[in-house]
Amino acid sequence: PNGLTPEAARDIAARAYELDRKHVFHSWSAQKSLHPMVITAAQGCYVWDGDGNRLLDFSSQMVNTNIGHQHPKVVAAIQEQAATLCTVGPAYVNDARSEAARLIAERTPGDLDRIFFTNGGADAVEHAVRMARLHTGRYKVLATYRSYHGGTETAVNLTGDPRRWPNDHGNAGVVHFFGPFLYRTQFHATTEAEETERALQHLEQTIALEGPSTIAAVILESVPGTAGIMVPPPGYLAGVRALCDKYGIVFIADEVMAGFGRTGKWFAIDHFDVVPDLLTFAKGVNSGYVPLGGVAIAPHIAATFDDRAYPGGLTYSGHPLATAAAVATINAMTDERIVENAADMGERVIGPGLRELADRHPSVGEVRGLGVFWAVELVRDRATREPLAPYGGTSSAMTETVAAAKAAGLLLFVNYNRVHVVPPCTIGEGEFKEGLAILDQALTVADGHTV
Ligand code: PMP
């Protein structure tokens, strides 16, 4: 798709790989053992590797290419903006930024209508926490163990994921609690209703024992993503909202991964009719075509900074190229009914398709999700639910399963013992079934590692 001959593409890929291994320092990795894949081109739900092989991308890269690769309207918007005005400082008004803020404010839940722009998700979390602390005059922040909130200092400390461990220097004020997760419940619940009730009791006890007057915010992913796509049981998020109201705590919904159509609604929290005080977003806001994130702010929090300066900012807050890409992305998602497609695919095709695999493969412990946001949890033993890879680790069973899928032309997002099926929101039935057939085959490898 990039117009190169296979030989030229291979030459470019070989040189890129060589220079990468010499000079590029990669995220979250032991540098020496890395063998990263070269991607030379991408289109819609597909990417091409350095050897010219086409792969179906069930990962949406970092679960962010919600609109698919190289959407012509978004590409054109970036080109037009680049030809007009590439950059302006954050203190000036710019039409792309103003319009992006309007489109986002119109879609965020309830009265969240002020938008602070950041460069990505982690700094959105940093700023949401800072706003909550300044608004309440308190410092503690409660976050769940099964979470990912970003790689910067506060965000990584809020994260429950093992990536926090080597980064944890006792960041003042972060307290972790358990969210609901019926499949691996901490609460000995057997029904969703019990899980909700007990998870809320646990949160209220945590608040009581930490001291309500010290707690600025509760932050959670409306549907936790990286940690396993655990759709919260009915009533849980409304219960968190009620506890935050009762104790004067700011409710931060982290929608960096779940937002902008991924769950089949603009925001995951819309499934539960709950309005947070602050909502963080990134990724899907412009499908990652140019780095962008932000915080949507409720009026009562924004009012804290009406007469008192907000002590925070970024050189690239509301960057024209990024916000022009957001305007084009959000308009295309609306006009082409891409959020509706995600909902329809989830209900009619992806959910039933994955559940059917679960019935046939002993390695599948549970399948869960909604929209184009699904986890397939792999286990060594269905009865004990022993994971196919340990928490925080990997296993040959997992790597072989993922390698089998890749060899057959399917890219998967993997975290410990889970395969995440998170294709672009634009995926069609035929494309999904092509990927499902490959996943079906790859799971026979995982089945071979069950007891
Ligand atoms: N919050 C959530 C829920 C995320 O999934 C992520 C990224 N995976 C982040 C925050 C951090 O975003 P970024 O990598 O853009 O800093």
Residues whose N, C-alpha, C, O or C-beta is under 5 A from the ligand:
A	BS01	PMP	G120 G121 A122 D123 Y148 H149 G150 E221 G225 D254 V256 M257 A282
